Amino acid sequence: MRILATIICSLISISSFAQKTYVLRQNYPTGYRYDFSINSDQIINQKIGGRDVHLTQNIGTDYTFDITEGHNGEKDVKVTYNRIFMKSVAMGTTMTYNSDEQDSTKKNPFSGLKGASFFMTVTPDGGIKTVAGIDKMLDNMASKMTTDTSQVKQIKNALSKQFSEEMVKQTMESSFKIYPERAVKIGDKWTVDTKLQMSMPIETITEYTLKEVKDGIATLSVKGALVSKGSFEAMGNKMETDLKGTNSGETSIDIKTGIVLNSHLRIELYGKMKSMGQDIDFDMQGINKIVGKEVN
């Protein structure tokens, strides 16, 4: 009888352990500061009019998040650009921009971003409720990029196409809107839909699975579908896209704060594009990485 009771207790214990649930959400502590480094490496192959065009790109942004206030699970965050850089190599030509290069005699569109900041309110699921301070940030950026006051407005207008409130919101959500709406246990799945329009419109439908929890860190398996179907402008030319693809990999987050500690995703995007009536075969392979850490 004692053996039977022991077995029953053991089964109850195992069942309880297996069903343990975890609340994964944005829970940034007020007054804390975090650094995030986001990096994307891309290999792009295009066939235009029978000609093969090969392009490699490395794009990275380093941010600091200052968690200034909290209310009803939402957090107000001051976001500061520490560094943004891009290296693009195509057809034997290398183009490099780096915000660390502050030489005012050189035309560097990134120079005005170093130290620039804006404010956002982040919801518990990682969504961005509001974005503020973009107009002031663009004023500061434009004034750093030229001493010719007649050009400041023109530069600000050009910058606003890349740094509008909506684009900043989408950029942040594409990296940090990852949390489930309910408590989850090992093996549970949930889906998040995000949109991003930088150089081209991209919608991502991503399925996350809670793979493992160890030492207060949750590891999520990531598997998703990408779709880019629409039009945009690039260097004054109207482009149309009909692309699809996948993203897959892993993301680890701190359960207590919800901070993304590490993310490594493989991206594939392929299909057709059209520019000035000309069809373009497009294929991209990429790796997106995020590293986050507390800096208090």
N, C-alpha and C positions, 0 to 999 in steps of 0.2 A: 504493500500500500504506500509505504514511504517512497519507494522507487517510482511508482506511478505519479505521485504528487510532485516529485522532483522533475520528472519529464514534462509534466503539464506546465510547471513554473518556467522551465527552460524554454518551452515553446512560446509561452506568453511573452517572455523576455525577448526572444528572437523576433517575434511578430511586432512588438512595440518598437524595437530598434529599426526594423525594416520600414516601418511606417513613419519614422521621425520626419517632421516637416521643417522647412527653413523659410524664413521671410527674406527675400532678396529684393532690396529696394535702394534708392538713393537716400542716404541718411548722413550726408556730410555734416560733421560737427561744426557748429558755429564757432568762429574764431580761429579755425585751423586753415592751413595753407597747403596746397598740393601742386606739384609739378607734373605736367603731362607732356610726353614726347610722342608725336604722331608722325609716322613715316610711311611713304608709299613708293615702292619700286615697280616700274612698269616696263614691259617690253611690248612694243606695238608694231605690228606688220600690216601694211596696207598695199593693195594693188590698185593703182590708178592708171587707167588707160593702157593696161598691159605692162606698166612699169612697177616694179617692187620698190616700196619705200619702207625702210627699217628705222625705227625710232626707239631710243631708250630714255626713260625719265626717272629722276629721283626727286621727290617732293617731300619736304618735312616742315613741321611746325611745332615749336615748343611753347607751351602756355604755362602760366601760373594761375591757379584758381584760389582766390581769397574768399572764404565763406563768411559773409558779413552778417547775415541775419537769417532767422528761421521762423516760419509760421505755418501751422497746420500741415507739417510734413514738407512744405515747399522751402527752398533755400535760395537766398539772394547771393549771387556770386559775382565778384569783380574778376574779369578775365583780362590778363595782360599777355601780350605777345612778347616773348623773350627772343625768339628767333624764327624766321621763316626763310626757307631756301629752296631753290629749284635748279637742277642740272638737266639739260636736255641735249641729246646727241642725235643728229640726223644728217645723213648724206655728207659725212665728214666734217660737219660744223657743230661746234659745241657752244651752247648758250648757258650761262650761269648767272643766277641772281641770288644775293645773300643779304639779309637785313643787317648783318654784322659789318658790312662794308658801308661806311658812312661818308665816303668821299663825295662832296656836293658837286664836284665837277663832272661826275659820271651819271648817266641816266640810269638810275636804279629804282624801279617801282617798289621794291621791298624796303628801301632804306627808311621810309617813314613809318613802317610797322613796328620797328624795334621800340619797345616800351609803350606802344599804343594800347589802350584798354577800353573795354565796354562793360556793361552790366547785363546780367540775365537772371531770370527766376526759373529754377529747375524744379519740376514736379517729382513726386516719389517714384514714378516709373521711368525717370530719366528724360522725359519730354521737356521742351523749353516753352514755358508759358509766355514769357515776355522777354524782349531784348531792348535795351535802352543805351543811349550814349554813342550810337554809331555816327550820327551827324557830327558831333564834336570830335570824335576820333578821326573822321575823314578830313576835317578842317586842319587838325594837327598834322596828319600825314601829308597833306598837300603842301602845307607851309614848310615842312622839312625837306620836301623834294625839289623846291625851287625858291629862289629869292626874287623871282620876277612875279610881282603881284598880279599882273595881267594874265598869268598862266594858272594861278591857283584854282580859279573856278573851273577851268577846263580840266585840270588834273583831278579835281574832286569829282566832277561828273563822270570821268572815266573810271575812277576807283569805285564809285557807287554801284557800278554794274557788277563788281565782284564782291562788294562788301555791303550789300543792302541788308536790312534787318531780317528779311525772309531767308536770304542765302546764309547768313550767319546762323540763324535758327536751324536750318536744315543741316548745315555742316556739323553742328554740335549734336543734333539728334542722331545723325548717321553713325556717330562714334559712341554715344553714351546712352541712347534709349534702348535698353536691353533687358529691362526687368519684367518679371511676370506680374500679373494683376492679383495673384493669389499666392498663398504659401505653397511650396512645392517640396516633393521628396525626391530621392535619388531615382532617376529614370523618367521623371515628369518632363513634358515638353510644352513649349508655348511659342507663339508666333508674334513677331513685331514687324510692322510695315513702316518703312521710312522712305522719304523722297529727297533727292539731292540734285540741284541744278547748278553746276559750276561751269565747266566747259560744255557739258551736254546733260540733258535731263536723264536721271537714272532713278528708278524705283526698285527698292530692295525689299523682298518678303523673306524674312529670316526665321528659321526654326531653331530655337535654343533647347538644349536638353541638359538638365542637371546631372552631370557625369559623376562628380565626386565632391566630398567635403572633407577637408583635412586641415587641422590646426587653424580653424577659423577662416579658411579660404575655400571658396566654391569654384570648381572648375566646370565650365559650360562647354559642351560640344556645339558647334555652329555649322548649320547647313542651310543655304538659302538660294533663292533665284533672283536674278537681276534682269530688268527689262529697261531698255532705252528706246522709246518710240516717240518722236516729236521733232521739233525744229529748234535751232538756236543759231546764234551768230558767232563766227570765229574769224578774227582779223578782217572784219567787214564783209565776210561772205556768209550767206545763209546756208546752213547745213541741215540736212534731214537724216534722222537715224532710224534704223530698224534692227536693233541689236538685242541679244539675249545672252544670258550667262549664268554663272554660279559663284557663290562664295562659300568657303568651308574652312574649318580650323577649330581653334580653342580660345576661350577667354577665361581669365581667372579674376575673381573679384573678392574683396574683403567683405565678409558677411556683416560685420559690425557697422561699417561706414558705407558700404556699397561702392567704394572706390574701385575702378578698373585698375588692377595691378599690372596685368599683362594681357595682350591680345595678339594673336598671330593668325591672319586669315589669308588664304590663297584665293585670288580673284581671276575669273575667266570671263571675257566678254567678246562676242563675235557676231558677225552678220554683215549687213549692208549699210552704207551711207551714201548720200548724194549731195553733190555740191556743183552749182552752176550747170546742172543738167548732166553731170558726169557721175557714173556709178563708181563706188569705192568698196572693195572688199576689205573688211576690217577684222583684225584679230588682236586681242590684248591678253597678256598673261601678267599677273601682278601679285605682289605680296604687300599687305597692309599690316603695320605693327603699331601697337599702343603700349607705352610703358608709363605707369603712374606711381608716384611716391609722395609720402608726407615730407614736408620740408620745415616743419616747425622746430 
